[in-house]
Structures are given as C-alpha cells and as structure tokens.
Amino acid sequence: QVVIDLGTGPFALFAIMAAELGAGKVYAIEGDPYVAASARQTIKKEGWADIIEVIEGFSNEINLPEKADFIVAEIIGSIATEEGAYATIRDAHSRFIKQPDDPNSWIPTRIQTYAAPASYSLHTLFKPPEFDWARLKEPVRFNCRDPGLQLLADPVLVEDISFSKALTKSQEDAIAAPKQLSFRVDENRIQKNKQPLYDEFRRGKSSPQDSEELAEAASHSLSGIAFWPRLILDGDEKIIVDSREYPNGEPRRSHWQTVLPIAAARPIPVVGGEKVDVTINFDISTSISKSSKYQLNGSVS
C-alpha cells in the first residue's frame, strides 16, 4: 500500500510508523527545508530510506507519480484549521488519494474545534497600566493542563471538518458561515475553579492571603474565549484524540495547546448566570500559502 504523510516533521514519526506497519511506499511531504533535511537523516538512521521518500515543498506545489491508499496529516492547529489543514486536504482530496470520499482513507478523518469562555490567572494578576493586554497581537497559548486557565461554561462545537467531504458545497458553506454562540456562565464552575487558581498563585510565590484574594477575583472573571481541537482518527469514530476532556473541557495531557484571545484590557467580572454571546467569523483560506483569519465579537449580559 502507498501512504502519504503530509507535514512529516523532523522525526517523520507517522511515515516511519507506516513503513513499520507494512507500507510498500511512503511519501513524506514537508514544506520546511530544514525540517525536511532532519526527516531524511532520521529516516536513514532508522533504516527506512528504501521505503520512505522525503519530498520537500508545499503539497499543492508537488506532483506524485501515483495516488495513495491512505493519507496521514498532522497539520492540525489548536484552532483545528489554523495550520492550513483545510486548504491542504482540499488539494490532496482532488489529486493524491485513490478513494477521497472514503473516511477510512484519511487519518484523521475529521477535525473539530471546541470553545468556551475562560478565566486566566495572569490576566487578573497583571493589570494596566503596568501590563497592557490590549496590545497583544496573538492569543495566549496554554499547555492543556495549565491550571492558570479555567473554563466558565460548557464547551460548544465551532468547527467540524470531514476530510472525506472536503470538496462538498455543504461543508464549504458551513465553514464560511458566521458562527453565533451563546454560553451561560456556570456558578458551580466558578466555585470549583477557585482551588486550582489559588494553587497556581501560590506556585507563583504569592502569599496565602494574596492568593486567596486573587483566586476569588480570577474565578469571578472572564478573560476571553478559549479554543482547542479534537481529532477523530477513524471512519467508525471510535479512535478519538481529545486535547481537553470531552465533553466538559477539563484539563488533560495533550500534544495540542489551548488558545485564548484576550477579550479586553481588564478581566470582565462575572458572578454566574451571565449570558455570553459571541459571533465568530472564521475566514478559512482555501490557499495553502494564505493564512486563515479568525475574528470574534461578543457581549456579556
């Protein structure tokens, strides 16, 4: 069988796994020339150079001599589409795979993004004018087990992309449409969040009294909307990678980060019961060379 590894990375992990599992030919595609060179060294060292061919360049600029039985694509971001997954899979769907409409031709077969309003410990600790959160140009990125970020409401699904349906109009329309989300701040979550936030402030060397006051303030505050990915690996949807616990969004060990765009210069006070309305415009690029854009607007009432 022929396998393509899209975005093979410096260690060519999935390409080597495919070879170990019996693939007759593996095309390991990597856009970064330095990473591609590292992948070649790793493959040679592991003894798979006769099976795995590293091809340097963006996949949309590459032609292969044959189509593959499977495509493995580790090009999933913390917002699932942020690393160009959608544009890459659309191109691969039309050119690289024998049975593009079969969910079992793809690993993963679906990618999702979940979101929830969140409190952030440092947003409470560091305040204007000493620290100007409004000047941040990028969202804050967290290890998915970081206790400094705590969710205030149940997560909701905001992206759901099936690789086997990459070229269907219904999926393209769903991706392009603005998302209207509503959350209800959960008082029980606020109370539960106090202890991990207190522990986080204590780890940062705040006194017990200061940590208690900071945890009280942080747990009763909204810093922004957190996002994280979920991957469905097989067509039967039995093998799933959760970057946070599903469905409650609790922290867990994960390769993927949680991202938090900060909503305002200061945290927004909440007590529980508030309604958080958010409009999300995801401008998901269909060009691998063009970055996707994400815009959020919201209100708390």
MIZA-422263 format. One record per residue (C-alpha): residue number from 1; x, y, z. Coordinates in steps of 0.5 Angstrom, whole numbers. Layout:
// MIZA-422263
+-----+-------+-------+-------+
| pos |     x |     y |     z |
+-----+-------+-------+-------+
| NUM |     X |     Y |     Z |
...
+-----+-------+-------+-------+
This chain:
// MIZA-422263
+-----+-------+-------+-------+
| pos |     x |     y |     z |
+-----+-------+-------+-------+
|   1 |     0 |     0 |     0 |
|   2 |     2 |     7 |    -1 |
|   3 |     2 |    12 |     4 |
|   4 |     3 |    20 |     4 |
|   5 |     5 |    23 |    11 |
|   6 |     3 |    31 |    10 |
|   7 |     7 |    35 |    14 |
|   8 |    12 |    30 |    16 |
|   9 |    16 |    34 |    21 |
|  10 |    23 |    33 |    23 |
|  11 |    23 |    26 |    26 |
|  12 |    18 |    23 |    21 |
|  13 |    14 |    19 |    26 |
|  14 |     8 |    18 |    22 |
|  15 |    12 |    16 |    16 |
|  16 |    16 |    11 |    20 |
|  17 |    10 |     8 |    23 |
|  18 |     7 |     7 |    16 |
|  19 |    13 |     3 |    14 |
|  20 |    14 |    -1 |    20 |
|  21 |     7 |    -3 |    19 |
|  22 |     8 |    -5 |    12 |
|  23 |     7 |     0 |     7 |
|  24 |    11 |    -1 |     1 |
|  25 |    12 |     6 |    -1 |
|  26 |    11 |    13 |     4 |
|  27 |    12 |    20 |     1 |
|  28 |    14 |    24 |     7 |
|  29 |    12 |    31 |     5 |
|  30 |    15 |    37 |     9 |
|  31 |    15 |    45 |     7 |
|  32 |    21 |    47 |    11 |
|  33 |    27 |    45 |     8 |
|  34 |    31 |    45 |    15 |
|  35 |    26 |    40 |    18 |
|  36 |    26 |    36 |    11 |
|  37 |    33 |    35 |    12 |
|  38 |    32 |    33 |    19 |
|  39 |    27 |    28 |    17 |
|  40 |    32 |    25 |    12 |
|  41 |    37 |    24 |    17 |
|  42 |    32 |    21 |    22 |
|  43 |    29 |    16 |    16 |
|  44 |    36 |    14 |    14 |
|  45 |    38 |    13 |    21 |
|  46 |    32 |     8 |    22 |
|  47 |    34 |     4 |    16 |
|  48 |    27 |     6 |    12 |
|  49 |    31 |    10 |     6 |
|  50 |    29 |     5 |     1 |
|  51 |    21 |     6 |     3 |
|  52 |    20 |    13 |     5 |
|  53 |    22 |    19 |     0 |
|  54 |    22 |    26 |     3 |
|  55 |    19 |    31 |    -1 |
|  56 |    21 |    38 |     0 |
|  57 |    16 |    43 |    -1 |
|  58 |     8 |    45 |     0 |
|  59 |     4 |    40 |    -2 |
|  60 |     0 |    44 |    -7 |
|  61 |     6 |    45 |   -11 |
|  62 |     8 |    38 |   -11 |
|  63 |     6 |    32 |   -16 |
|  64 |     7 |    25 |   -14 |
|  65 |     8 |    19 |   -19 |
|  66 |     2 |    15 |   -16 |
|  67 |    -4 |    16 |   -12 |
|  68 |    -4 |    14 |    -4 |
|  69 |    -9 |     9 |    -1 |
|  70 |    -8 |    13 |     6 |
|  71 |    -6 |    20 |     8 |
|  72 |    -4 |    22 |    15 |
|  73 |    -4 |    29 |    16 |
|  74 |    -1 |    32 |    23 |
|  75 |    -3 |    39 |    21 |
|  76 |    -8 |    41 |    26 |
|  77 |    -7 |    47 |    30 |
|  78 |   -10 |    49 |    37 |
|  79 |   -16 |    52 |    33 |
|  80 |   -16 |    46 |    28 |
|  81 |   -16 |    50 |    22 |
|  82 |   -10 |    55 |    23 |
|  83 |    -4 |    51 |    20 |
|  84 |    -7 |    50 |    14 |
|  85 |   -11 |    44 |    14 |
|  86 |   -17 |    45 |    10 |
|  87 |   -13 |    48 |     4 |
|  88 |    -8 |    42 |     4 |
|  89 |   -14 |    37 |     5 |
|  90 |   -18 |    40 |    -1 |
|  91 |   -12 |    40 |    -5 |
|  92 |   -10 |    33 |    -3 |
|  93 |   -17 |    31 |    -4 |
|  94 |   -17 |    32 |   -11 |
|  95 |   -10 |    30 |   -13 |
|  96 |    -7 |    25 |    -8 |
|  97 |   -12 |    20 |    -6 |
|  98 |   -15 |    14 |    -9 |
|  99 |   -21 |    14 |    -5 |
| 100 |   -22 |    21 |    -3 |
| 101 |   -29 |    20 |    -1 |
| 102 |   -28 |    14 |     4 |
| 103 |   -27 |    17 |    11 |
| 104 |   -22 |    11 |    12 |
| 105 |   -17 |    14 |     7 |
| 106 |   -15 |    19 |    12 |
| 107 |   -12 |    20 |    19 |
| 108 |   -15 |    24 |    22 |
| 109 |   -22 |    23 |    18 |
| 110 |   -25 |    29 |    22 |
| 111 |   -22 |    35 |    26 |
| 112 |   -26 |    39 |    31 |
| 113 |   -25 |    46 |    35 |
| 114 |   -29 |    47 |    41 |
| 115 |   -29 |    53 |    45 |
| 116 |   -32 |    56 |    52 |
| 117 |   -31 |    63 |    56 |
| 118 |   -25 |    62 |    61 |
| 119 |   -21 |    66 |    67 |
| 120 |   -14 |    67 |    66 |
| 121 |   -10 |    68 |    73 |
| 122 |    -5 |    72 |    70 |
| 123 |   -10 |    77 |    67 |
| 124 |   -12 |    78 |    74 |
| 125 |    -5 |    79 |    77 |
| 126 |    -2 |    84 |    72 |
| 127 |    -6 |    90 |    70 |
| 128 |    -6 |    96 |    66 |
| 129 |    -2 |   101 |    66 |
| 130 |     4 |    96 |    68 |
| 131 |     2 |    91 |    63 |
| 132 |    -3 |    93 |    57 |
| 133 |    -6 |    87 |    55 |
| 134 |   -10 |    90 |    49 |
| 135 |    -3 |    91 |    46 |
| 136 |    -3 |    83 |    45 |
| 137 |    -3 |    81 |    37 |
| 138 |    -3 |    74 |    39 |
| 139 |    -8 |    70 |    43 |
| 140 |    -4 |    67 |    49 |
| 141 |    -3 |    59 |    48 |
| 142 |    -3 |    54 |    54 |
| 143 |    -1 |    47 |    56 |
| 144 |    -8 |    44 |    56 |
| 145 |    -6 |    42 |    63 |
| 146 |    -4 |    49 |    65 |
| 147 |    -9 |    51 |    72 |
| 148 |    -8 |    58 |    70 |
| 149 |   -14 |    57 |    65 |
| 150 |   -20 |    55 |    68 |
| 151 |   -27 |    55 |    64 |
| 152 |   -33 |    58 |    66 |
| 153 |   -38 |    55 |    62 |
| 154 |   -40 |    48 |    58 |
| 155 |   -36 |    48 |    51 |
| 156 |   -39 |    48 |    45 |
| 157 |   -37 |    46 |    38 |
| 158 |   -35 |    51 |    33 |
| 159 |   -31 |    47 |    27 |
| 160 |   -33 |    41 |    25 |
| 161 |   -29 |    39 |    18 |
| 162 |   -29 |    32 |    15 |
| 163 |   -23 |    30 |    10 |
| 164 |   -27 |    26 |     6 |
| 165 |   -32 |    31 |     5 |
| 166 |   -27 |    37 |     3 |
| 167 |   -30 |    39 |    -3 |
| 168 |   -37 |    39 |    -2 |
| 169 |   -41 |    45 |    -2 |
| 170 |   -45 |    44 |     4 |
| 171 |   -38 |    43 |     8 |
| 172 |   -35 |    50 |     5 |
| 173 |   -42 |    54 |     6 |
| 174 |   -42 |    51 |    14 |
| 175 |   -34 |    53 |    14 |
| 176 |   -36 |    60 |    11 |
| 177 |   -42 |    62 |    15 |
| 178 |   -41 |    66 |    22 |
| 179 |   -42 |    62 |    28 |
| 180 |   -47 |    65 |    33 |
| 181 |   -45 |    62 |    40 |
| 182 |   -48 |    63 |    47 |
| 183 |   -46 |    61 |    54 |
| 184 |   -48 |    61 |    61 |
| 185 |   -43 |    63 |    66 |
| 186 |   -44 |    57 |    71 |
| 187 |   -43 |    59 |    78 |
| 188 |   -41 |    52 |    80 |
| 189 |   -35 |    52 |    75 |
| 190 |   -33 |    59 |    79 |
| 191 |   -33 |    56 |    86 |
| 192 |   -29 |    50 |    83 |
| 193 |   -24 |    54 |    80 |
| 194 |   -22 |    58 |    86 |
| 195 |   -18 |    52 |    89 |
| 196 |   -14 |    51 |    82 |
| 197 |   -13 |    58 |    81 |
| 198 |   -11 |    59 |    89 |
| 199 |    -6 |    53 |    88 |
| 200 |    -3 |    57 |    82 |
| 201 |    -2 |    64 |    85 |
| 202 |     2 |    60 |    91 |
| 203 |     6 |    57 |    86 |
| 204 |     8 |    64 |    83 |
| 205 |    10 |    66 |    91 |
| 206 |     4 |    70 |    92 |
| 207 |     2 |    70 |   100 |
| 208 |    -3 |    65 |   102 |
| 209 |    -8 |    72 |   103 |
| 210 |    -6 |    75 |    97 |
| 211 |    -7 |    68 |    93 |
| 212 |   -14 |    67 |    96 |
| 213 |   -16 |    74 |    94 |
| 214 |   -13 |    73 |    87 |
| 215 |   -16 |    67 |    86 |
| 216 |   -23 |    70 |    88 |
| 217 |   -22 |    75 |    83 |
| 218 |   -20 |    71 |    78 |
| 219 |   -25 |    66 |    79 |
| 220 |   -30 |    71 |    78 |
| 221 |   -28 |    74 |    72 |
| 222 |   -28 |    73 |    64 |
| 223 |   -21 |    74 |    60 |
| 224 |   -24 |    71 |    53 |
| 225 |   -26 |    65 |    49 |
| 226 |   -21 |    59 |    50 |
| 227 |   -21 |    54 |    44 |
| 228 |   -18 |    47 |    43 |
| 229 |   -18 |    42 |    38 |
| 230 |   -21 |    35 |    38 |
| 231 |   -19 |    29 |    33 |
| 232 |   -23 |    23 |    30 |
| 233 |   -18 |    19 |    27 |
| 234 |   -22 |    13 |    24 |
| 235 |   -28 |    12 |    20 |
| 236 |   -32 |     9 |    25 |
| 237 |   -31 |    15 |    30 |
| 238 |   -28 |    10 |    35 |
| 239 |   -21 |    13 |    36 |
| 240 |   -21 |    20 |    38 |
| 241 |   -16 |    25 |    41 |
| 242 |   -18 |    30 |    46 |
| 243 |   -14 |    35 |    47 |
| 244 |   -18 |    37 |    53 |
| 245 |   -23 |    32 |    57 |
| 246 |   -29 |    31 |    53 |
| 247 |   -35 |    34 |    54 |
| 248 |   -33 |    38 |    60 |
| 249 |   -27 |    41 |    57 |
| 250 |   -23 |    40 |    64 |
| 251 |   -15 |    40 |    63 |
| 252 |   -11 |    33 |    61 |
| 253 |    -5 |    32 |    58 |
| 254 |    -4 |    33 |    51 |
| 255 |     0 |    35 |    45 |
| 256 |    -4 |    41 |    43 |
| 257 |    -5 |    47 |    46 |
| 258 |   -11 |    51 |    48 |
| 259 |   -11 |    58 |    46 |
| 260 |   -14 |    64 |    49 |
| 261 |   -15 |    71 |    45 |
| 262 |   -16 |    76 |    51 |
| 263 |   -22 |    80 |    50 |
| 264 |   -21 |    86 |    54 |
| 265 |   -15 |    90 |    58 |
| 266 |   -18 |    88 |    64 |
| 267 |   -22 |    82 |    66 |
| 268 |   -30 |    82 |    66 |
| 269 |   -33 |    81 |    72 |
| 270 |   -38 |    75 |    73 |
| 271 |   -42 |    72 |    79 |
| 272 |   -45 |    66 |    75 |
| 273 |   -51 |    66 |    71 |
| 274 |   -49 |    72 |    66 |
| 275 |   -50 |    70 |    58 |
| 276 |   -44 |    71 |    54 |
| 277 |   -46 |    72 |    46 |
| 278 |   -40 |    71 |    41 |
| 279 |   -40 |    72 |    34 |
| 280 |   -34 |    68 |    30 |
| 281 |   -32 |    70 |    23 |
| 282 |   -27 |    64 |    21 |
| 283 |   -24 |    66 |    14 |
| 284 |   -21 |    59 |    13 |
| 285 |   -17 |    60 |     7 |
| 286 |   -17 |    55 |     1 |
| 287 |   -10 |    57 |    -1 |
| 288 |    -4 |    54 |     3 |
| 289 |     0 |    60 |     2 |
| 290 |    -5 |    64 |     5 |
| 291 |    -6 |    65 |    13 |
| 292 |   -13 |    64 |    15 |
| 293 |   -16 |    69 |    20 |
| 294 |   -21 |    69 |    26 |
| 295 |   -25 |    75 |    29 |
| 296 |   -29 |    75 |    35 |
| 297 |   -34 |    80 |    37 |
| 298 |   -38 |    79 |    44 |
| 299 |   -42 |    81 |    49 |
| 300 |   -44 |    80 |    57 |
| 301 |   -51 |    81 |    60 |
+-----+-------+-------+-------+
